[in-house]
């Protein structure tokens, strides 16, 4: 409303004839200007209302096809569905959450991965949604990692024992969901006698908890294997993964939420989170080492999303020349 008054005042100053009486000289015009001012103020206000009541559950599907020369032939066309940052403690509409899960299920991908932040703080936050997120199944399995919020660092605990117990229970929740939690370790995905390595690290983030051990996670992985890494915070890729002597073909991350606010159009891409994170959403490629940052399934702090909508990602792996298909 302040912007409406300001807008009206500025226009009123310029349309008022010099020496005119206090009574509106052009009442019809003044009425029109007043209505326009109110409309201008209403646009951002209504936008935030949409973000708070609808936008935070306005799930968008993002698809990427990535080409790799050294992808095993058996995995040509292999699909991966990724969600990240569920933040189950923030949900307030179970039916809306189920719509997002149904969209993810409908992709019928070969593999499902979740890249951290199952809860805001406590393991019990996911309990009401176990039967919902456990619906996410894939022929080659469901795999997950921890995010910075999963360790319980942002609330007070009566003791370190209570905090440690919470983490133990949270890991059990992953089992209840049917997700194989990767804790600085790797697993082979086999198809038609050929394999790729799926690697998962604990959280490592610039300015956040840094306990993920990439070298430990790579233990036993063939140097020539095709590698996919699950790492919650994209700064891990920026500072460690892209410079690592072992070539990791694709890293899947989340964490940033795209700040849950911004603009993404063909000609403009902006979010305040870009002043904190170099790589904050979507696909990044540096010397054929790819990073994909999911915008998050849930929300945190601000109970809404505006312009940066909740995301379900589907990545298709293709064998071929990635120089000719950089962002197909």
Beta strands, then each sheet from edge to edge (+ up, - down):
strand 1: 60-68
strand 2: 78-83
strand 3: 111-114
strand 4: 142-144
strand 5: 180-181
strand 6: 185-191
strand 7: 194-200
strand 8: 227-233
strand 9: 250-254
strand 10: 263-264
strand 11: 269-270
strand 12: 282-286
strand 13: 289-293
strand 14: 311-319
sheet 1: 1+ 14+ 2- 3- 4- 5-
sheet 2: 6+ 7- 8- 9- 13- 12+
sheet 3: 10+ 11-
end
